[in-house]
């Protein structure tokens, strides 16, 4: 059986709302074909991403396998298999935020004719917080949520377990975040992507103007660029925000990468970006102010924790 953890799945061709069988995902992702149709279940790890496969309606499964997976507005609640704890390596990898987590989901596993139903690609997830053990419950932000879903995606968003509509318990919801300067959390996926793309583009232009050659590493590493010039090499982490200069959100992976010995990292921040809707539902960034923190090494005193991992035993 192929060692998926050392394979790199090509993810750029998957489209939110489109349906794919497991075999199609392997072919489109340009990895080794499946040994059998049941090889990919639950969590599938690759070197550059993690896939979650979820079937929402589990009424035909025994109670011990009836994991409570459900969409709620712009979030997705997921339960792991019972064997997992928060210390299980693949669960830790999901929670760390260092590796993209992609959700493939369906309502039913078989159609009325008994044929396997393909999975709908619901986009990328961002773990907010875990809860419990055996199984681990995780509340995710749905980064590619769309307010105008196609029919397949709308069916996923609308599905609720038998017994009535399910809302996430209050204890599961993240606490409200007061408004502040800086990056903050952008809940509108299209606007967030436009901000990120503009910051990345301006970062490239800025360093190329200084004579650097820029290599985009944002899809494979916890930093956005490797910049080289006359034997000099440095990593670049790019951040963008529509507000004034203040706080920016950094992941644990970005912090650890910037603290590595023997490498230099710059933090490039484009603040006060102006967003314009160039056509319905499509945004583009303009302008902004550049701030560069040269040889960035984030210190504990400058970091504000927004989430903790707690060991119960």
PyMOL commands that set and color helices and strands:
alter all, ss='L'
color gray80, all
select helices_A, chain A and resi 4-6+22-28+63-65+89-96+151-158+170-172+189-209+252-258+300-302
alter helices_A, ss='H'
color red, helices_A
select strands_A, chain A and resi 19-20+43-45+49-55+70-72+75-79+100-106+119-131+137-142+213-216+225-229+232-240+265-271+274-279+282-286+289-293
alter strands_A, ss='S'
color yellow, strands_A
deselect
rebuild
show_as cartoon
